Amino acid sequence: MTKSTRIRYLLKLPVIAVFVLVFILSKGEIKEDFDFGRYDLAEKFKRIIPEAASVEEKNYLNSWSKIYDGKGNVAGKFILTSPFSDDIIGYGGNLSLAVLADENEKITGILVVNHRETPAWISGLENIGYFNSWKGKTLEELEEMEIDAVSGATYTSEAVGKIISKRVGIFTGKTAYAKSTPKTEISLLKSPYEAVLYFILFISLLGIFIKKINKFRIFIQLLSIIFFGVISGKFISIYFLESLSLNGISFLTSLTTIVLLILSVLVPLFFNRHYYCYYICPFGGVQTILAKIQVKKVIPSAKIIIFFRRLRLLIFISLLIAVSASIRIDLTIIEPFSIFIFSTASIITVTGSIIIFIASVFIKNPWCVYLCPTGQFFDLLKDGIPFMREE
């Protein structure tokens, strides 16, 4: 091992130490019961019951809690799924739901109180009326219903259905309740297309060591755009890493996600090569393909490159501090990866992505090279801390 190689690996040690510290600091506290002081439920409930002014701060096992109007009259009822169904995990962790009903105990709506899912997925489910699927039903009728998963938010919609089903079973006494323990359900092939995901991961790994495979890199990236981006929505992002720090391994519901994470971290860490950014990232793949368009390219000056590289590092450090301090930020807006879940992507995400894609025709991978916080994460794993390195 040469001196420069030893220095490179030594520079990675502080990086690893920082990430371990962030993961420790950002771990969420496990609650034994619902924390009424943390949420303004009455304000949330106004979306369905406009006259809601306060709520009964009781989380009964098999009784409705009450919703009051400004005069203290009962305006509705509710039951909470947390902590009774907290062992059921979506993609980003468990979801806390509230089932609202009228005085006749017919469901008037279901609200998401708290979640760790991609916000675009929750918004998308709300926009298509998914949470209204149970409206007008009694709890007994709800037990008999079968709700199909929603394409593009499969993990989330499946989890919501299971959470409600379990909570209703506990309420009616058909399901025995024991303290929820989050479980990890890891499957080799959660869906048929995952065989293609394994192929992409395998052929990309070979590309790290067999240079001839890189002749087909554009085809690998095209497959990644289709299967990791559009079909499965599996991304490594700052939001993904924050969810990992908060929920541990519990939200990794398929083996492909675990393999993707392991390879994306270990390849740059031990082989000093980019893996995820170079082959797998759907957003990077679109930029690479658009760069093939034959137009006059813009080559930024060295000063501009240095400025944006430092800006990217500053953004990344700021996000690390925010995560460590448990400051709530919608990280999916900071990174535009949810564009591939187009039906649920926000206007900000769509607009930003279009601007970046247009720019990528003229500038090589502008998001990846100059702005992406996740790219900064992998750069640190690959090269170590920035000082003592040549610009």
matplotlib code that plots the C-alpha trace (Angstrom):
import matplotlib.pyplot as plt

x = [0.0, 1.5, 1.7, -1.0, -3.3, -2.7, -3.5, -6.7, -7.9, -6.9, -8.9, -12.0, -11.8, -13.1, -15.9, -17.0, -16.8, -19.0, -21.7, -21.7, -22.2, -25.0, -26.8, -26.5, -27.7, -30.7, -32.2, -35.8, -37.2, -39.5, -42.9, -44.9, -48.1, -49.3, -47.8, -50.7, -48.4, -46.4, -49.3, -52.2, -54.8, -57.7, -56.0, -55.3, -58.9, -60.3, -59.6, -62.5, -64.4, -64.1, -65.7, -63.0, -61.5, -60.1, -59.8, -60.1, -56.5, -57.2, -56.0, -58.4, -57.7, -61.3, -63.3, -63.7, -62.0, -64.1, -63.6, -65.1, -66.2, -65.6, -68.6, -67.5, -70.0, -69.0, -68.3, -67.0, -65.0, -61.6, -59.3, -55.5, -53.4, -50.3, -48.8, -51.2, -50.0, -46.5, -45.0, -46.3, -43.6, -43.9, -40.9, -39.6, -40.9, -44.2, -47.1, -49.4, -53.0, -56.3, -59.6, -62.4, -66.1, -69.4, -71.8, -73.1, -69.6, -69.5, -66.1, -65.8, -62.1, -58.6, -55.7, -52.0, -50.8, -47.1, -45.0, -41.5, -42.5, -41.6, -43.9, -44.7, -46.1, -48.4, -49.6, -50.2, -52.3, -54.3, -54.7, -56.2, -58.6, -57.0, -57.7, -61.4, -61.7, -63.1, -65.5, -69.1, -68.1, -68.5, -65.6, -67.3, -67.7, -64.2, -62.9, -64.4, -62.8, -59.9, -57.9, -55.5, -52.0, -51.3, -48.6, -45.8, -46.4, -46.8, -45.0, -46.9, -50.4, -49.9, -48.7, -51.8, -54.2, -52.5, -52.3, -56.0, -56.9, -54.9, -56.2, -59.8, -59.2, -57.8, -60.7, -63.4, -61.6, -60.9, -57.1, -55.2, -53.0, -49.4, -46.9, -45.8, -42.2, -41.0, -40.3, -38.2, -39.7, -37.0, -37.8, -35.7, -38.2, -40.9, -42.2, -41.3, -39.3, -36.8, -35.0, -34.1, -32.9, -30.5, -29.2, -28.5, -26.7, -24.6, -23.6, -22.8, -20.5, -18.7, -18.3, -16.2, -13.6, -14.1, -13.6, -15.1, -18.5, -18.5, -19.1, -22.6, -22.9, -25.6, -27.8, -27.3, -28.3, -31.4, -32.4, -31.8, -34.0, -36.8, -36.6, -34.9, -36.6, -40.0, -41.1, -39.7, -38.8, -35.7, -33.3, -30.4, -30.9, -30.4, -34.0, -33.2, -30.1, -32.0, -34.7, -32.0, -30.6, -34.0, -35.5, -32.5, -32.8, -36.6, -37.6, -35.5, -38.3, -36.6, -33.2, -32.5, -32.6, -30.1, -27.8, -28.0, -27.1, -24.2, -22.6, -23.2, -21.3, -18.6, -17.4, -16.4, -15.1, -12.8, -12.2, -12.3, -14.7, -18.2, -20.9, -24.4, -23.7, -22.0, -24.4, -27.6, -28.9, -31.9, -31.5, -27.8, -28.7, -31.2, -28.5, -25.9, -28.3, -29.3, -25.6, -25.4, -27.3, -24.9, -24.8, -22.0, -21.1, -20.4, -17.3, -17.4, -14.2, -12.1, -13.3, -17.0, -16.3, -14.6, -17.4, -20.1, -18.1, -17.7, -21.4, -22.4, -20.2, -21.7, -25.3, -24.4, -22.9, -25.9, -28.2, -26.1, -26.4, -30.2, -30.7, -28.5, -30.5, -33.9, -34.9, -37.8, -37.1, -38.8, -35.6, -37.5, -37.8, -34.1, -33.3, -35.5, -35.5, -39.2, -39.7, -39.8, -43.0, -44.4, -48.1, -47.1, -44.2, -44.5, -44.5, -41.2, -39.7, -41.0, -39.9, -36.4, -36.0, -36.9, -34.4, -31.7, -32.4, -32.3, -29.0, -27.6, -27.8, -25.2, -23.3, -22.1, -24.2, -24.9, -26.9, -24.5, -21.3, -22.2, -25.2, -26.3, -25.9, -26.0, -23.2, -21.2, -21.8, -20.4, -17.5, -16.5, -16.7, -14.5, -11.9, -12.2, -12.4, -11.7, -8.7, -5.2, -6.6, -5.9, -8.8]
y = [0.0, 3.3, 6.4, 8.2, 5.2, 5.0, 8.7, 8.3, 5.6, 7.6, 10.5, 8.2, 7.4, 10.8, 10.5, 7.1, 8.4, 11.4, 9.3, 6.9, 9.9, 11.3, 8.0, 7.8, 11.4, 11.1, 7.9, 8.4, 7.7, 4.7, 5.6, 3.2, 5.1, 7.9, 11.3, 13.7, 16.6, 16.2, 16.7, 19.1, 16.5, 18.9, 21.0, 17.9, 16.7, 20.0, 18.7, 16.2, 17.7, 21.6, 22.3, 20.3, 22.4, 19.9, 16.1, 13.7, 12.8, 9.1, 6.3, 3.5, -0.1, -0.8, 2.4, 5.6, 8.8, 12.0, 15.1, 18.3, 21.6, 25.1, 24.8, 21.4, 19.4, 16.1, 16.7, 13.3, 10.3, 8.8, 5.9, 5.9, 3.1, 3.9, 2.2, -0.8, -1.3, 0.1, -3.3, -2.9, -1.1, 0.8, 1.8, 4.5, 3.2, 2.9, 5.2, 6.7, 7.0, 8.3, 6.8, 9.5, 8.7, 10.5, 10.1, 6.9, 5.5, 5.5, 6.4, 10.0, 9.8, 8.5, 10.9, 10.3, 11.7, 11.0, 9.0, 8.5, 7.7, 9.7, 12.7, 12.5, 9.0, 10.2, 13.2, 11.0, 8.6, 11.6, 13.0, 9.9, 9.5, 6.4, 7.4, 7.8, 4.1, 3.4, 6.4, 5.6, 2.2, 0.9, -0.9, -4.2, -3.6, -2.3, -5.7, -7.4, -4.9, -5.7, -2.7, -3.1, -1.7, 1.5, 1.3, 3.7, 3.7, -0.1, -0.4, 2.6, 1.6, -2.0, -0.9, 1.5, -1.3, -3.7, -1.1, -0.3, -4.0, -4.9, -1.8, -2.6, -6.2, -5.1, -2.7, -5.3, -7.9, -10.3, -9.7, -10.1, -7.1, -7.3, -4.5, -3.9, -4.8, -3.5, -6.4, -6.7, -8.6, -9.3, -11.2, -12.4, -11.5, -9.2, -8.8, -10.3, -7.3, -7.6, -10.2, -7.4, -5.3, -8.1, -8.3, -4.6, -4.7, -7.7, -6.4, -3.0, -4.6, -6.4, -3.1, -1.9, -4.6, -5.4, -2.3, -3.8, -3.9, -0.1, 0.0, -0.9, 1.5, 3.6, 0.5, -0.3, 3.2, 3.0, -0.2, 1.6, 4.5, 2.1, -0.4, 1.4, 4.7, 4.5, 1.0, 0.4, 3.9, 2.6, 5.4, 6.2, 9.8, 11.9, 11.2, 7.4, 7.8, 9.8, 7.1, 4.5, 6.5, 6.8, 3.4, 1.2, -1.8, -2.2, -0.2, -2.2, -4.5, -6.2, -7.9, -5.8, -2.6, -4.1, -5.3, -1.9, -0.1, -2.4, -2.2, 1.6, 2.1, -0.6, -0.1, 3.6, 2.9, 0.0, 0.3, 4.1, 3.8, 5.2, 2.6, 4.0, 7.4, 5.9, 3.0, 2.9, 6.4, 7.0, 10.8, 10.6, 8.2, 10.6, 13.4, 11.1, 10.1, 13.7, 14.7, 12.5, 15.1, 16.8, 20.5, 22.8, 22.0, 24.5, 23.9, 25.8, 27.5, 26.1, 28.8, 28.0, 24.3, 24.9, 27.2, 24.7, 21.8, 23.8, 24.8, 21.1, 20.2, 23.1, 21.9, 18.4, 19.4, 21.6, 18.6, 16.4, 19.0, 19.3, 15.5, 15.3, 18.0, 16.4, 19.4, 18.4, 19.2, 17.8, 16.2, 15.0, 18.6, 19.2, 16.2, 15.8, 12.0, 11.6, 12.9, 9.3, 8.8, 11.4, 11.1, 12.1, 14.4, 18.0, 21.1, 22.1, 18.7, 18.6, 22.2, 21.7, 18.4, 19.9, 22.7, 20.3, 18.0, 20.9, 22.1, 18.5, 18.8, 21.6, 20.8, 17.4, 16.0, 19.4, 18.0, 15.1, 17.1, 20.4, 20.1, 16.5, 16.0, 12.2, 12.5, 14.4, 11.5, 9.0, 11.4, 11.4, 7.6, 7.4, 10.2, 11.0, 14.5, 17.3, 19.0, 17.8, 16.9, 18.8, 20.6]
z = [0.0, -1.1, 1.2, -0.7, -0.4, 3.4, 3.7, 1.7, 4.0, 7.1, 5.9, 5.8, 9.5, 10.7, 8.1, 9.4, 13.0, 12.1, 10.5, 13.5, 15.8, 13.7, 13.7, 17.5, 18.0, 15.6, 17.0, 17.8, 21.3, 21.4, 22.9, 25.1, 24.2, 22.0, 22.8, 22.8, 23.7, 20.5, 18.0, 17.7, 16.8, 16.9, 14.2, 12.1, 12.5, 11.2, 7.7, 8.2, 11.1, 10.7, 14.1, 16.0, 18.8, 21.2, 21.8, 24.6, 25.4, 26.0, 23.8, 24.5, 23.5, 22.4, 22.9, 20.8, 22.1, 21.7, 19.6, 21.0, 19.3, 20.7, 23.1, 24.5, 22.6, 21.0, 17.4, 16.5, 17.6, 16.8, 17.4, 17.0, 15.5, 17.5, 19.5, 18.8, 15.2, 15.4, 14.4, 10.9, 8.8, 5.6, 3.5, 5.9, 9.2, 10.9, 10.3, 13.0, 11.7, 13.2, 12.2, 12.6, 12.9, 13.4, 16.4, 14.8, 14.6, 10.8, 9.5, 8.2, 7.2, 8.0, 8.6, 8.8, 12.1, 11.7, 9.3, 7.9, 4.4, 1.3, 1.6, -2.1, -1.6, 1.2, -0.8, -3.8, -1.8, -0.4, -3.9, -5.4, -2.4, -1.0, 2.6, 1.7, 0.8, 4.2, 4.4, 5.5, 6.8, 10.3, 11.9, 11.5, 7.7, 7.5, 8.7, 5.6, 3.1, 0.9, -0.2, -3.1, -3.0, -5.0, -7.7, -7.0, -3.3, -2.8, 0.6, 2.0, 0.8, 1.9, 5.3, 5.7, 4.9, 7.4, 10.1, 9.9, 9.7, 12.8, 14.8, 14.0, 15.0, 18.3, 18.8, 18.2, 20.2, 17.4, 17.6, 20.8, 21.6, 22.9, 22.9, 19.4, 18.5, 15.1, 12.8, 9.7, 6.9, 4.4, 1.2, -1.6, -4.3, -3.0, -6.6, -10.0, -11.3, -8.4, -10.4, -12.8, -9.9, -8.8, -12.4, -12.5, -9.2, -10.2, -13.7, -12.2, -9.6, -12.4, -14.2, -11.2, -12.0, -15.7, -17.8, -20.9, -19.3, -19.0, -22.8, -21.9, -19.0, -20.8, -21.1, -17.4, -16.5, -18.7, -16.9, -13.5, -14.6, -15.5, -12.6, -9.7, -10.6, -12.3, -11.2, -7.7, -6.5, -4.7, -4.2, -1.9, -0.7, 2.3, 3.3, 2.9, 5.2, 7.7, 7.8, 8.3, 11.3, 12.9, 12.2, 11.8, 9.5, 10.1, 7.0, 4.6, 3.4, 0.6, 0.1, -3.0, -0.8, 1.6, -1.2, -2.8, 0.4, 1.2, -2.2, -2.5, 0.8, 0.6, -3.0, -2.5, 1.0, 0.2, -3.6, -4.0, -6.9, -7.3, -7.5, -6.9, -8.5, -11.6, -12.4, -10.3, -9.5, -11.8, -11.6, -12.6, -15.4, -17.0, -16.9, -18.5, -21.3, -22.0, -22.2, -25.3, -27.2, -29.6, -28.7, -27.8, -24.1, -21.4, -19.4, -16.0, -14.9, -12.1, -9.7, -10.4, -9.9, -6.6, -5.4, -6.1, -4.6, -1.4, -1.5, -1.9, 1.1, 3.1, 2.3, 3.3, 6.6, 7.3, 6.7, 9.0, 11.8, 11.2, 11.3, 14.5, 16.1, 15.1, 13.1, 10.9, 7.2, 4.2, 2.7, -0.4, -1.5, -1.2, -3.4, -6.6, -6.7, -6.2, -9.8, -10.8, -8.8, -11.2, -10.1, -6.6, -7.2, -5.9, -8.3, -6.7, -7.5, -11.1, -11.9, -10.4, -12.2, -15.6, -15.0, -14.1, -17.0, -19.5, -18.0, -18.3, -22.1, -21.9, -18.6, -17.6, -14.8, -13.1, -10.2, -9.4, -9.7, -8.1, -5.8, -4.8, -1.0, -1.5, -4.0, -1.4, 1.0, -1.5, -2.3, 1.4, 1.5, -1.6, -0.9, 2.8, 4.3, 1.8, 3.3, 2.3, -1.1, -4.2, -5.8]

ax = plt.figure().add_subplot(projection="3d")
ax.plot(x, y, z, "-o")
ax.set_aspect("equal")
plt.show()
